[in-house]
């Protein structure tokens, strides 16, 4: 990460158990992004982009950082979950951790919504 990341509340915890964040999320333009619980970590997998697979590390509150397994991408991203008043997940937004991330990593344009199970 660069020195420009936002301040962090390192003592914060996710609002939900990790298993509640797992599922399929869909963007109208891109399609599906899967989040699966693997042991005690969440793994994000973009279904149409084989290189975009990575583990989520808790950052603060309901924001995580996805660290792509292919480190040559240099495009780790904040993954922020918006919750509904009843504690469900309303949607997910992403944004690059570093301002130096290549603009072609357009995951910041995704509006991911949970797919009903």
Secondary structure, 3 states (H helix, E strand, C coil): CCCCCCCCCCCCCCCCCHHHHCEEEEECCCEEEEEEEECCEEEEEECCCCCCEEEEEEEECCEEEEEECCHHHCCCEEEEEEECCCCCEEEEEEEECCCCCCCCCHHHHCCEEECCC
